[in-house]
Structures are given as structure tokens and as C-alpha cells.
């Protein structure tokens, strides 16, 4: 039982591979959409932004994290949402460290991004 509890604790506090997370932000005016990440087992990520969609890859070693952006699906977004999407992708590309605060993943670089683990 002790080993199971230790494994469970590690899974709760480790990098959230195989998880879906939502940016800790309010929706943009006129929309209900909030950016989210779907992180796979090997760090591959599907990103739904304010309007665009994208793919990328996380590489994690201890507290260090690198995000490598991949292809972006433009989707003919309004200028304000397209600009916000580009800024969020740039901020993800600039992250250098990560930490967990309960059910929140904090990605830190020049700008700090907070993503909440989805409960479902």
C-alpha cells in the first residue's frame, strides 16, 4: 500500500502527461472559448487557442521544460484572436521552467502561464 501511495503522490505532482488542461483566463469578449492543452504520454501536445489550433512538443527534465511549436491551423480568425493566439504560442515557446501548484501547472519564462487540470 505504501508504494501505491508514493506512486499516486508522484503522479499528482509530476508533469501532467496524458492530461487536458485549460488556461487560467477569462474568455475573450464575444466568445466562450478558452485555450487548452491536451498533453500526450510522450509530451506531444494538441493546443486549442482562442481561435487557431496548433500542435507542439514538450520536453521535460526535472524543473526544466522546453516547448517546441509545430504546425498551426489558421482557421481564418479575427485579427484580435489571431494576435492573442500568436502571443500565447510565443509565450509557450519562451517557457523555461514548470511547477505544480495542486491542480495547476505553472509554466514560467518571461511571462507566467497557468493551466488548470481538467477534472473530467
matplotlib code that plots the C-alpha trace (Angstrom):
import matplotlib.pyplot as plt

x = [0.0, 2.9, 4.3, 1.0, 0.5, 4.0, 3.2, -0.1, 1.6, 4.2, 1.6, -0.3, 2.8, 4.7, 4.4, 0.9, 1.5, -1.7, -3.8, -6.0, -5.5, -7.3, -5.6, -6.4, -8.0, -11.4, -12.9, -12.2, -15.1, -17.8, -16.5, -16.8, -13.6, -10.5, -7.2, -6.4, -3.7, -4.0, -0.6, 0.2, 2.3, 5.5, 5.0, 3.2, 0.6, -2.6, -3.4, -6.8, -6.1, -8.5, -9.3, -6.4, -5.4, -1.8, 0.5, 3.8, 6.0, 7.1, 10.5, 10.8, 13.8, 13.4, 12.0, 13.2, 10.7, 11.1, 8.1, 8.7, 5.8, 4.6, 2.1, -0.6, -4.1, -5.1, -8.9, -9.5, -9.5, -10.5, -7.4, -7.7, -7.9, -5.2, -2.9, -3.7, -3.1, 0.3, 1.2, 0.2, 2.2, 5.2, 4.9, 4.8, 7.9, 9.6, 8.9, 11.9, 10.6, 7.5, 6.0, 2.7, 0.5, -2.1, -4.2, -2.5, 0.5, 2.6, 4.9, 7.4, 9.5, 9.4, 5.7, 4.0, 1.2, -1.2, -3.1, -5.7, -6.1, -9.5, -11.4, -13.3]
y = [0.0, 2.4, 2.0, 2.7, 5.9, 7.1, 6.4, 8.2, 11.2, 11.3, 11.2, 14.1, 16.3, 15.3, 16.9, 16.3, 13.9, 12.3, 15.3, 18.0, 21.5, 24.8, 28.2, 30.1, 33.0, 34.5, 34.1, 36.8, 39.2, 37.7, 34.1, 31.3, 29.6, 29.4, 27.9, 24.4, 21.8, 18.1, 16.6, 13.1, 10.4, 11.5, 15.2, 15.7, 18.4, 19.5, 23.1, 24.8, 28.5, 31.5, 30.7, 28.8, 25.2, 24.0, 21.1, 21.0, 19.1, 19.4, 18.1, 17.9, 17.3, 17.9, 21.5, 22.5, 22.5, 23.3, 23.8, 23.4, 24.7, 22.7, 23.3, 25.9, 25.7, 29.3, 28.9, 32.4, 34.0, 37.6, 39.8, 40.2, 36.5, 35.7, 38.2, 36.7, 33.2, 34.2, 35.8, 32.7, 30.4, 32.8, 32.7, 28.9, 28.8, 31.1, 28.9, 27.6, 26.0, 24.4, 23.6, 22.2, 24.1, 21.4, 21.0, 24.0, 23.7, 26.9, 27.4, 30.2, 32.2, 35.9, 35.5, 33.1, 30.9, 29.0, 25.9, 24.1, 20.4, 19.5, 17.4, 15.2]
z = [0.0, 0.7, -2.8, -4.3, -2.2, -3.3, -6.9, -6.6, -5.0, -7.7, -10.5, -8.8, -8.5, -11.7, -15.1, -16.3, -19.2, -20.6, -19.3, -20.5, -19.1, -19.6, -19.5, -16.3, -18.1, -18.9, -22.4, -24.9, -25.5, -27.6, -27.2, -24.6, -25.8, -23.5, -24.7, -23.7, -23.9, -24.5, -23.5, -24.6, -23.0, -24.8, -24.4, -27.8, -27.4, -29.2, -28.5, -29.0, -28.8, -28.8, -32.4, -34.0, -33.4, -33.1, -32.3, -30.5, -28.2, -24.6, -23.4, -19.6, -17.4, -13.7, -13.4, -16.9, -19.8, -23.5, -25.8, -29.5, -31.5, -34.5, -37.3, -36.7, -38.2, -39.0, -39.4, -40.7, -37.3, -36.5, -36.1, -32.3, -31.7, -34.2, -32.4, -29.0, -30.3, -31.7, -28.4, -26.4, -28.7, -28.4, -24.6, -24.6, -26.8, -24.2, -21.1, -19.3, -16.1, -14.7, -11.4, -10.0, -7.5, -6.8, -9.9, -11.7, -14.0, -13.9, -17.0, -16.3, -18.6, -19.3, -18.8, -16.4, -17.8, -15.5, -16.8, -14.7, -15.0, -16.3, -13.7, -16.2]

ax = plt.figure().add_subplot(projection="3d")
ax.plot(x, y, z, "-o")
ax.set_aspect("equal")
plt.show()
